[in-house]
Amino acid sequence: MYELLNELTAIPGVSGNETRVREFIIDRLKLKGKCRVDSIGNLMVEIGKGEPHVALVAHMDEVGLIITKIEEDGSLRFNKIGGIDDRILLSRRVEISTSKGLINGVIGIKPPHLMTSPEERKTVLSSENLRIDVGTRSRKETERLGIRVLDFVTFTKGLIRLGKDLVSGRALDDRVGCAVLMSCYERLDKKKVRGKLTFSWSTQEEMGLRGAKVIAHTLRPDYVIVIDTCSSGDAPGIDGHLQPAMLGSGPVIRYLDSRSIASPFLRDLANKTASGGKIGVQEVVAGGATDATAVQETGSAVLPIGVAMRYTHSTTEAVSLSDIGNTVELVLGIVDNLCMN
């Protein structure tokens, strides 16, 4: 799982630019000829036919940046894509996806030696006042690198281990879910299904659940299990009551969040499955939303399952490998109860 996550998180995949992530999944799972890609870029592969129709969904995209202007001095203006806190932008290394490949850049910070007042040191600069430096001195020099307006930008990647069980890096939201779906597919591909099981890797979740909305209106599944992450309350400096999920304590059933409520039937089934498989689960009222919101609005029964995560939408997101493994087992158990028995 660590090696798979390392490969998945290394791939640039800002919302609207998920092509390389999708191609990796297709190649790794040998899906050519078995899958379809819709007009918004969702990847779908089906096993079986008939009813009930169960769909598993995880989003491929990550938060990031997009180039909006090349200044005369060669530096780059940018906009944020997805929920990024301006405080994490300063002093970051980035990679710009161009037609000529990845180009390195940095978002610099004015050194304290050149600041003229104590107040300046305390000010959090907004993204509108920051620039990406790619080591050039003119607009033409930057353009010769292959950089163009509307090129996507990701934070420089690199997955690391924290202790024995945790890993930390960028884009674990939601390459974790992608990895869970990939693992489930590998174990179910040759199995006999009662009904239909659709694996769906969605696009543009970070920009309003857009890919999932297309999946919902196209597939109209009976049951949908969404695998995403869930911000935890166990990080240093955070009051645990804000969100009681903890790393290493098992998959998180996001029963209620800002925009959806899980199906009581699927919630009960998840708990029974976990109990039977001796899998620890956590049930929380969560912040934010997942693709479950989009599919629920078209009438599907939904169950958002999260992997607890520290430092969500930062460059140091952290998750537990044991939680990911247990999420795979929980999802497989639920699917077995819904459409394989």
C-alpha positions, -999 to +999 in steps of 0.1 A: +000+000+000+028+024+008+044+019-026+011+023-044+004+056-025+039+068-032+032+064-070-003+078-069+006+109-049+035+117-072+012+122-101+000+158-108-038+158-108-053+192-099-090+194-105-097+195-142-063+179-150-068+143-138-056+126-170-024+112-157-040+098-126-067+082-147-041+067-171-021+053-142-051+035-128-061+021-162-025+009-168-020-006-133-054-024-133-051-034-170-085-018-177-081-010-214-111-024-232-130-029-200-136+007-188-151+038-201-143+075-196-171+100-198-170+136-211-159+151-178-132+125-173-147+101-148-133+066-151-158+037-147-155+000-149-184-025-143-186-060-130-218-080-135-253-069-146-287-064-132-299-053-098-290-042-072-265-017-087-238-008-063-212+019-071-179+026-053-166+062-058-133+080-050-121+112-065-088+115-084-083+152-082-063+173-057-062+210-047-036+231-065-030+262-085-034+275-121-013+301-139-032+333-147-005+357-159+032+358-168+047+390-155+073+410-175+099+400-149+092+363-157+073+356-124+039+340-124+006+350-110-018+322-100-053+314-087-061+286-062-081+256-072-099+241-043-098+249-006-062+261+001-053+282+031-031+311+020-008+304+050+005+272+034+016+289+002+047+308+015+081+293+009+067+263-011+083+244-040+059+238-068+058+219-102+042+234-132+027+210-157+036+222-192+035+208-227+072+203-223+070+185-190+072+196-154+090+228-146+102+236-111+092+268-093+091+284-058+067+307-040+092+329-023+089+350+008+104+384+016+133+378+041+130+393+076+162+412+069+143+434+044+111+439+063+107+475+076+082+470+105+072+444+131+037+444+117+050+433+083+064+401+099+030+392+113+010+398+081-003+367+062+000+375+025-029+365+004-024+345-028-031+376-049+001+391-036+023+361-042+043+350-073+059+319-085+096+322-093+109+299-121+144+313-122+139+336-151+142+374-156+117+381-184+083+370-197+099+357-229+125+336-210+096+321-190+076+313-221+107+296-237+105+271-208+071+261-222+050+278-195+017+292-206-013+308-189-037+281-177-010+256-169-017+237-137+005+238-107+010+212-079+030+214-047+062+194-050+055+158-039+072+133-017+057+107+006+074+100+039+069+077+068+061+089+103+068+062+128+057+027+120+022+032+107+017+068+094+026+083+061+027+120+052+027+139+020+007+159-005-025+147-024-034+118+000-068+134-003-080+115-021-053+092-037-060+072-005-095+065-018-082+058-053-059+032-038-087+016-018-108+012-049-079-002-068-072-028-041-109-037-040-111-041-078-081-064-079-098-087-053-132-086-069-124-085-106-129-123-112-157-128-086-193-135-094-216-106-087-253-107-079-263-075-097-239-049-109-209-034-093-194-002-107-160+012-097-159+050-103-129+073-100-143+108-102-131+142-113-133+177-099-145+168-064-125+198-050-144+222-073-179+213-063-183+175-067-187+180-104-176+146-116-198+128-091-228+147-102-223+133-137-219+098-123-251+102-103-272+113-132-257+087-156-256+056-135-285+061-110-271+034-087-291+019-059-263+020-033-232+042-033-201+039-011-178+069-013-143+065-001-126+098+009-106+111+038-119+127+071-101+154+090-091+141+124-091+159+158-060+141+172-033+164+157-012+185+181-029+218+189-064+207+178-093+202+202-104+167+197-141+176+201-140+195+168-139+161+150-133+130+171-118+108+144-084+095+153-056+080+131-051+043+137-086+037+151-102+023+120-124+035+090-146+065+097-183+064+090-191+100+081-228+097+092-235+134+089-214+162+073-221+197+060-242+185+031-253+149+035-266+123+058-256+086+054-283+060+047-294+044+080-295+011+062-260+013+050-247+027+083-262-004+101-248-027+075-213-012+078-214-016+116-226-052+113-199-059+087-172-043+108-183-062+139-183-095+121-149-089+106-135-075+139-127-042+123-128-011+145-149+017+131-154+053+141-187+072+136-185+110+134-203+142+125-178+156+100-170+189+084-170+195+047-186+173+021-178+143-002-190+130-035-218+113-015-237+146-015-239+146-053-251+110-057-275+113-028-293+142-045-304+118-073-319+093-049-291+068-042-286+054-007-251+066+003-224+057+028-194+080+030-164+062+045-134+082+054-098+075+063-089+097+092-064+124+082-043+150+099-035+184+082-061+181+054-054+202+023-019+210+034+015+197+020+018+174+050-014+154+051-010+123+072-029+090+074-025+056+089-016+026+067-035+003+090-067+024+086-064+021+048-060-016+050-091-019+073-110+004+050-104-020+021-116-049+042-147-030+053-156-020+018-152-056+006-174-069+034-202-044+026-201-052-011-202-089-003-234-083+017-250-061-009-243-079-042-224-111-037-244-132-013 
